[in-house]
Amino acid sequence: MKRPLRVALLGGGTIARLVLRELHAGRLPGVEVVALAGRVGSARAAALAREFGLRYVEERKALIAAQPDAILEAASHGAIRDHLVALLDAGISVVVLSAGALVDDDLRRAAEEAARRSGALLYVPSGGIGGLDALKAACAAGVDEVSIQVAKPPAAWKGIPYVEALGVPLDRLERAQILFEGTARAGIPHFPQNVNIAAVLSLAGIGLDRTLLKVVADPALAANTHTIHVAGRTGRFTVVLENLPTPDNPKTSWLACFSALAALSALASRTRFGPRRQSTAQGVANAREMPVRLHRGLCHLHRRDSRRSEGPEWQGS
């Protein structure tokens, strides 16, 4: 019998709780959580670990000592900056949910090189969006435009320094208000917990400098609404997702939570559906931004004995 995939969680928030809840209910077969890591002094993460009877660690050395096969990062851009390269260098595959941190070209390249050196897997799932397989297929032929509009109820944008500096009266909005419009590279750093999906779309497609991002606060919305538009040689398509937020965190969509679950299930599975691989030369020939391979992300065939040939991956929907 194949042994379970040993997983550690980095972060003790909404997504970590959902993963543990689903695992406890038996809905994540083939996965064993061996540790939960939180930042120093995080009472919330420590309490979550106690609730589910998990080993709790606050140092990277202790996290590596738990010997996970993979780490699910559900923490922050800062956690990615501080730990991603070292974890990959240690031969541990990392599922990155805070994909916006990879806007930093130096960090992304260092992570890619670490993954290549160790044979670990750099896995960026689709999060709260879909349509990435169609995008990657279109990129193989040539894509002229990619844009994403991220529209959420005003409450989802509270507490963000960039939005506060704009002086937008979120509690009193009567109509939709554009908070940002420009390139994905310029916009993503302003919303570190809200538009990671724009990073995934950009890195799986034509790059951060050519992908356009619009961020909107709309009091008429009950759901987080993402509208993706792609146009190129093969034609054009539009994907609209209306994602309900989690009950306890309006900044996190249910779909993003379950994308994390699907990523872990994919790593533990020996069956996958969809195209195996699209080369970087096909997918981002015009962008020239990242020497990475592109994959579909729901059912990835994961073999530890072949990780050295896999390298980093940008996963799709």
C-alpha positions as CSV (number, residue, x, y, z in Angstrom):
1,M,0.0,0.0,0.0
2,K,1.3,3.4,-0.9
3,R,2.1,5.5,2.2
4,P,0.2,8.7,2.8
5,L,1.5,12.0,1.5
6,R,3.1,13.8,4.5
7,V,1.9,17.4,4.5
8,A,2.7,20.3,6.7
9,L,0.6,23.5,6.8
10,L,2.3,26.9,6.8
11,G,-0.3,29.3,8.3
12,G,-3.1,28.9,10.8
13,G,-6.0,30.8,9.2
14,T,-9.2,30.1,7.2
15,I,-7.7,27.8,4.6
16,A,-5.7,25.8,7.1
17,R,-8.8,25.2,9.2
18,L,-10.8,24.1,6.2
19,V,-8.1,21.6,5.2
20,L,-7.9,20.1,8.6
21,R,-11.7,19.9,8.9
22,E,-12.0,18.1,5.6
23,L,-9.1,15.8,6.5
24,H,-10.7,15.0,9.9
25,A,-14.0,14.2,8.0
26,G,-12.1,11.7,5.8
27,R,-12.5,13.7,2.6
28,L,-8.8,13.9,1.8
29,P,-7.6,10.3,1.4
30,G,-3.9,9.6,1.0
31,V,-2.9,12.8,2.9
32,E,-1.4,13.0,6.4
33,V,-0.8,16.3,8.1
34,V,2.4,16.1,10.2
35,A,2.8,19.6,11.4
36,L,1.4,23.1,11.5
37,A,3.7,26.1,11.4
38,G,2.9,29.6,12.5
39,R,4.8,32.8,13.0
40,V,6.4,33.4,16.4
41,G,3.7,34.2,19.0
42,S,0.7,33.3,16.8
43,A,-1.9,32.3,19.4
44,R,-4.4,31.5,16.6
45,A,-2.1,29.0,14.8
46,A,-1.1,27.4,18.0
47,A,-4.7,27.0,19.1
48,L,-5.6,25.4,15.7
49,A,-2.8,22.9,16.1
50,R,-4.0,22.0,19.6
51,E,-7.5,21.6,18.4
52,F,-6.5,19.0,15.8
53,G,-3.8,17.4,17.8
54,L,-0.9,18.5,15.5
55,R,2.7,19.2,16.2
56,Y,3.1,23.0,16.3
57,V,6.3,24.7,15.1
58,E,7.5,28.3,14.8
59,E,10.9,27.8,13.2
60,R,11.8,26.6,9.7
61,K,14.3,24.2,11.1
62,A,11.6,22.4,13.1
63,L,9.3,22.5,10.1
64,I,11.9,20.7,8.0
65,A,12.6,18.3,10.8
66,A,9.0,17.1,10.6
67,Q,9.9,15.6,7.3
68,P,6.9,16.6,5.2
69,D,6.8,15.6,1.5
70,A,5.0,18.8,0.8
71,I,4.0,22.1,2.5
72,L,0.8,23.9,1.9
73,E,1.5,27.6,2.2
74,A,-1.6,29.5,3.3
75,A,0.0,32.3,5.2
76,S,1.2,35.5,3.5
77,H,3.6,37.1,1.0
78,G,6.1,37.5,3.8
79,A,6.1,33.8,4.5
80,I,6.8,33.1,0.9
81,R,9.7,35.6,0.8
82,D,11.2,34.2,4.0
83,H,10.8,30.5,3.5
84,L,10.0,29.4,0.0
85,V,13.6,29.0,-1.4
86,A,14.9,27.3,1.7
87,L,12.1,24.8,1.8
88,L,12.5,24.0,-1.9
89,D,16.3,23.6,-1.4
90,A,15.5,21.1,1.4
91,G,13.7,19.0,-1.2
92,I,10.2,19.8,0.1
93,S,7.5,20.5,-2.5
94,V,5.6,23.7,-1.8
95,V,2.0,24.5,-2.7
96,V,2.0,28.3,-2.9
97,L,-1.4,30.1,-2.4
98,S,0.1,33.6,-1.8
99,A,1.1,33.7,-5.5
100,G,1.3,37.5,-5.5
101,A,4.7,37.2,-3.8
102,L,6.0,35.7,-7.0
103,V,5.7,39.1,-8.7
104,D,9.2,39.6,-7.3
105,D,11.3,38.3,-10.3
106,D,14.4,37.7,-8.2
107,L,12.4,35.6,-5.7
108,R,10.6,33.7,-8.4
109,R,13.8,32.8,-10.2
110,A,15.5,31.8,-7.0
111,A,12.6,29.5,-6.2
112,E,12.7,28.0,-9.7
113,E,16.4,27.3,-9.4
114,A,16.0,25.8,-5.9
115,A,13.3,23.5,-7.2
116,R,15.5,22.4,-10.1
117,R,18.4,21.7,-7.8
118,S,16.5,19.6,-5.3
119,G,13.9,18.0,-7.5
120,A,11.1,19.5,-5.4
121,L,7.9,20.8,-6.9
122,L,6.9,24.4,-6.9
123,Y,3.1,24.1,-7.3
124,V,0.9,27.2,-7.8
125,P,-2.8,26.1,-8.0
126,S,-5.5,28.0,-9.7
127,G,-7.1,29.4,-6.5
128,G,-10.3,31.3,-7.0
129,I,-10.3,31.3,-10.8
130,G,-10.7,28.9,-13.7
131,G,-10.0,28.8,-17.5
132,L,-6.3,28.4,-17.2
133,D,-6.1,25.4,-19.5
134,A,-7.9,27.4,-22.2
135,L,-5.4,30.3,-21.6
136,K,-2.4,28.0,-21.9
137,A,-3.7,26.4,-25.1
138,A,-4.4,29.8,-26.6
139,C,-0.8,30.9,-25.6
140,A,0.6,28.1,-27.6
141,A,-0.9,29.7,-30.7
142,G,-0.4,33.3,-29.7
143,V,-2.4,35.6,-27.3
144,D,-2.7,39.4,-27.7
145,E,-4.8,40.3,-24.6
146,V,-5.4,39.0,-21.1
147,S,-7.3,40.9,-18.5
148,I,-8.9,40.2,-15.2
149,Q,-11.4,42.3,-13.2
150,V,-11.6,41.5,-9.5
151,A,-14.8,42.9,-8.0
152,K,-15.8,42.3,-4.4
153,P,-18.2,43.8,-1.9
154,P,-16.7,46.8,-0.1
155,A,-16.1,44.9,3.1
156,A,-13.5,42.7,1.4
157,W,-11.3,45.8,0.8
158,K,-11.2,47.0,4.4
159,G,-7.9,47.3,6.2
160,I,-5.8,47.6,3.1
161,P,-3.3,50.5,3.4
162,Y,-3.5,51.3,-0.3
163,V,-7.3,51.5,-0.3
164,E,-7.2,53.6,2.9
165,A,-4.8,56.0,1.3
166,L,-7.3,56.4,-1.6
167,G,-9.9,57.7,0.9
168,V,-12.6,55.6,-0.6
169,P,-15.6,55.5,1.9
170,L,-16.2,51.8,1.8
171,D,-19.0,51.9,4.3
172,R,-21.0,54.4,2.3
173,L,-20.4,53.4,-1.3
174,E,-23.6,53.6,-3.4
175,R,-22.1,52.5,-6.7
176,A,-19.1,50.5,-8.0
177,Q,-15.7,52.2,-7.4
178,I,-12.5,51.3,-9.3
179,L,-9.7,50.9,-6.8
180,F,-6.9,50.1,-9.3
181,E,-6.5,49.8,-13.0
182,G,-3.2,48.9,-14.7
183,T,-0.8,46.1,-15.2
184,A,-0.9,43.1,-12.9
185,R,2.7,43.7,-11.9
186,A,1.8,47.2,-10.7
187,G,-1.4,46.3,-8.9
188,I,-0.8,43.0,-7.1
189,P,1.5,44.4,-4.4
190,H,-1.2,46.8,-3.3
191,F,-3.6,43.9,-2.5
192,P,-1.4,41.2,-0.9
193,Q,-4.4,39.1,0.3
194,N,-6.9,39.8,-2.3
195,V,-5.7,39.4,-5.9
196,N,-3.3,36.5,-5.8
197,I,-5.4,35.1,-8.6
198,A,-4.1,37.9,-10.9
199,A,-0.6,36.6,-10.3
200,V,-1.6,33.0,-11.2
201,L,-3.3,34.2,-14.4
202,S,-0.3,36.3,-15.4
203,L,2.4,33.7,-14.7
204,A,0.4,31.0,-16.5
205,G,-0.2,33.3,-19.4
206,I,1.5,36.3,-21.1
207,G,3.3,37.7,-18.0
208,L,2.9,40.3,-15.4
209,D,3.6,43.3,-17.6
210,R,1.1,42.4,-20.3
211,T,-1.8,41.1,-18.2
212,L,-4.2,43.9,-17.2
213,L,-5.8,44.1,-13.8
214,K,-8.9,46.1,-12.6
215,V,-9.9,46.0,-9.0
216,V,-13.4,47.1,-8.0
217,A,-15.4,47.6,-4.8
218,D,-19.1,47.1,-5.7
219,P,-21.8,47.4,-3.0
220,A,-24.3,45.6,-5.3
221,L,-22.3,42.4,-5.1
222,A,-22.9,39.5,-2.8
223,A,-20.1,37.4,-4.3
224,N,-16.5,37.9,-5.2
225,T,-16.7,38.2,-9.0
226,H,-13.8,37.6,-11.2
227,T,-14.0,38.3,-15.0
228,I,-11.2,37.0,-17.2
229,H,-11.0,38.0,-20.9
230,V,-8.5,36.4,-23.3
231,A,-8.1,37.3,-27.0
232,G,-5.6,35.9,-29.5
233,R,-5.0,33.9,-32.6
234,T,-7.4,31.1,-31.7
235,G,-10.3,33.5,-30.9
236,R,-11.5,35.0,-27.7
237,F,-13.2,33.8,-24.5
238,T,-14.5,35.3,-21.3
239,V,-14.8,33.4,-18.0
240,V,-16.9,34.8,-15.1
241,L,-16.7,33.4,-11.6
242,E,-19.0,34.4,-8.8
243,N,-17.3,33.1,-5.7
244,L,-19.0,33.2,-2.3
245,P,-16.6,34.3,0.5
246,T,-16.1,32.1,3.5
247,P,-18.4,32.9,6.4
248,D,-15.6,34.0,8.7
249,N,-13.3,35.9,6.2
250,P,-14.8,38.1,3.4
251,K,-11.3,38.3,1.9
252,T,-11.1,34.5,1.2
253,S,-13.4,32.7,-1.3
254,W,-14.7,29.2,-0.8
255,L,-13.3,28.2,-4.2
256,A,-9.8,29.3,-3.2
257,C,-10.1,27.1,-0.1
258,F,-11.2,24.1,-2.1
259,S,-8.5,24.7,-4.6
260,A,-6.0,24.1,-1.8
261,L,-7.7,20.8,-1.1
262,A,-7.7,19.9,-4.7
263,A,-3.9,20.6,-4.9
264,L,-3.2,18.3,-2.0
265,S,-5.4,15.6,-3.5
266,A,-3.6,16.0,-6.8
267,L,-0.2,15.5,-5.1
268,A,-1.4,12.4,-3.4
269,S,-3.1,10.9,-6.5
270,R,-1.6,8.7,-9.2
271,T,-4.3,9.7,-11.7
272,R,-4.7,13.0,-13.5
273,F,-7.0,14.4,-16.2
274,G,-6.2,17.1,-18.8
275,P,-3.1,17.9,-20.8
276,R,0.2,16.8,-19.4
277,R,2.4,19.7,-20.2
278,Q,2.8,22.8,-22.2
279,S,6.3,24.2,-22.7
280,T,7.4,27.6,-21.7
281,A,8.5,28.3,-25.2
282,Q,4.9,27.8,-26.4
283,G,3.1,29.5,-23.5
284,V,5.1,32.6,-22.9
285,A,7.3,33.1,-26.0
286,N,6.3,36.7,-26.1
287,A,6.5,37.5,-22.4
288,R,10.0,36.1,-21.8
289,E,9.4,36.5,-18.1
290,M,9.8,33.1,-16.5
291,P,11.5,29.8,-17.5
292,V,8.9,27.5,-16.1
293,R,6.7,24.7,-17.2
294,L,2.9,25.0,-17.3
295,H,0.5,22.3,-16.0
296,R,-3.1,21.7,-15.3
297,G,-3.6,21.7,-11.5
298,L,-6.5,19.5,-10.5
299,C,-5.2,15.9,-10.9
300,H,-1.4,16.0,-11.2
301,L,0.5,12.7,-11.3
302,H,3.0,13.1,-8.4
303,R,5.9,10.7,-8.0
304,R,8.6,11.4,-5.6
305,D,11.1,9.3,-7.6
306,S,10.6,11.6,-10.6
307,R,10.5,15.0,-8.9
308,R,14.0,15.8,-10.1
309,S,12.8,15.8,-13.7
310,E,9.7,17.8,-13.0
311,G,11.1,21.2,-11.9
312,P,8.8,24.1,-10.9
313,E,5.3,24.1,-12.2
314,W,2.7,26.8,-12.7
315,Q,-0.6,25.0,-12.2
316,G,-3.9,25.7,-13.9
317,S,-7.5,25.1,-13.3
